[in-house]
Amino acid sequence: MEAPNLTSTLGLVRWVMWAQRKAAEDWIRDRELSHEQGFALGYLAQNPGAIQRDIARMTRTSAASVSSLMQGLERRGLVERRTEGGNERSKRVYATPAGVELISGFDTAMAAADETILAPLDQAERTTLHALLTKITAELPQPTRS
């Protein structure tokens, strides 16, 4: 990665986001998952019985890519696809208990990463940073996954 622009405010924000993303990627990689697999498992843990089209939309990928992704997770026993209502073409996807267990703790790990990133700030500085970022983001469009 190219060194961040330390003279630009938004360059510094990007550096903070890079540190947060790296912590997430390291956590996922330690579980021998790709970013996409980790994201899909997290989505399925929160949305049991999703259809592959929903997963494709949330991961911003193609149905074929999701099918391949699900096959890999299925081989590891982390997800299962079930036919619903006797319709062989309509399959719902569920994270297995092993899949849910594998990704449990992600939120706690990310909270710890956030704490590490914010460690140099005292509570008053954190409050000020939060207020300033809230003021900026109030003027921006809401992020979406679609």
C-alpha positions, 0 to 999 in steps of 0.5 A: 500500500502506498504511504498515506498522505499525512497532510490531507485530513481525508488521507488521515481518515483513509489511513484509519479506515485502512487500519480497521479494514486490515484488522478485519481481514487479519481476523477473517484470514486467521479463520482461513476464510476469504473476505467474501466468505466471511461476509457471506457467513456473517450475512447468513448468520443474521439472515438464515434461509437467504436465497443466493440472489440476496447474497449476490446483491449484498456481496455485489457479485454475480450469481455464479460467483455466489454459487462457487462461494457457497460450494466452498463453504458447503464443502467445509461444513459451514453452510448448507443449502436446503430445497424449500417447498419441493422446488429444486430450483428454490434453495435457501442457504443457512449457516451451520452451527460450525459456520456461526461458531467460526465467525462468532467474536467478529464484533468483539474483535472489531470493537477491540481494533477500534479501541486500539485505533482510538487509544491515543485519544482521551474521552473528551477528544473521542467525543469531539472526533465523534461530533465532528464526524457526525457533522460531516456525515450528516451532509453525505448520502447514506451508504448502501449495499445495493 
